[in-house]
Each structure stands twice: as structure tokens, then as C-alpha cells.
Amino acid sequence: MSDLHKEVSELERKSATAARLFDIRRIIGGLFVVYGVIVTIAGINPSDADLKKAEGVHINLWTGLAMLALGIFFLAWMKLRPAQVPDEAPGTPES
């Protein structure tokens, strides 16, 4: 019975690790941070044609900074409120 208990606890630990690893907030936050950095860099020194097209607004800079803020928000949210693994899967019979 001890081996079965160890195996079950090991599977629960792996399930909790997988739930934290594939948290959608990590993926969304990471993508927004990466794209935010790229767009912010593109918006630091816009060309005259880009400024004229955007009617004088540094749209890439502001959009990049907003994307960075949103990405950091998602990553902070994930860090402050980690994913909780349910005690038992739905639809499984109780022992």
C-alpha cells in the first residue's frame, strides 16, 4: 500500500507542476512582453513618414508600452495568484 501511496503522490505533484507550467497567463504575458519590447523599440525613433501617417502620434511607442504593461500585469498576476490544482478530477469516482 505504501508504494501505491507514493506513486499517487508523485502523480499529483507532476500534475500540479504541469498545471503551473502551462498556465495561459504565462503564455499571454510572455508574448505581450516580447511583442511589446519589439514594438517599443520600433517606436523610439519613428521615420517622418510614419509620424505623418499617424498624424504626429508616436503610435508604436505608446502601443509598445501598453503591451509591455499588459504583459507585466499577466506575469505578476500569475506570480501572485498561482494556479490551483483541483483535489480530484471531475467525473472520477470517489474511493
N, C-alpha and C positions, 0 to 999 in steps of 0.2 A: 504494500500500500504506500510505502514511503517513496518508491520510485515513481509511482503514478502521480503522487502529490508534487514531486519535484518537476516532473515533465509538464504538468498543468501550470505550475507557477512560472516555468520557463516560457511556455507559450503565451501566457498573459503578459509577461514582461516584453516579449517580442512584439506582441500586438500593440501595446502601449507605445513602444518605440516607433513602430510603423505609423501609428496614428499621428504622432508628433512630427515625424519626418515628412509625411505627405499632407500636412495641413495646408489648405488652399491659401491661407493668409500669407504663408511663406512664399508661395509661388507668385501671387499677385504683388506682394510687397517687393519682392526681388526684381520682378520685371519692371515695375514702375520706377524703382530706383535706377536701374540700368538705363532705361529709356530716358528718364529724367536727366541723368548726367549727360547723355548724348545730346539731347535737345538743348539743355542749358549751355553746353559748350558751343553748339551751333548758333545760339542766340547771343553770345557775348559780343561778337564782332560781326553784326549783320552787314550785308552789302547795301549800297544805296538803292539798288533795285528791289531788294527785299523790304526795306523800310518804306519805299514808295508804294509797293504792293499792299503793305499792311497799314497804310495811311499814317506812318510815323510811329506806330506802336511796335515795341520790341516783343512781338508775339511769341517768338521761340524762347526768349529768355523767361518770360512770365509763365508760359506753358511748362517749360522745363522745371522751373522752381515749384510750380504747383504739383507736377508729377513726383518730384522728389519728396515734397511734404506728404503727399498721399502714400507713397511707398514707405516712408519712415513711420507714418501712422500705423500702417498694416503690420510692419515688423515689430513695432512697440506693443501693439495690441496682442500679437502672438506671444511676445515675451512676458507681458503682464498677466495674460489670461491663457495659459496653455490649454491645449485640447484635453478634454476629459474622456477617458475610455469608459464606455458603459460596463457595468458589473457583469452583465451577461448579454449575449446577442439576442435580438428579438426573434421570436419563433422557435427558440430552442426549449426543449422540455426541461423542467427543473428536476434535480436529482432527489 
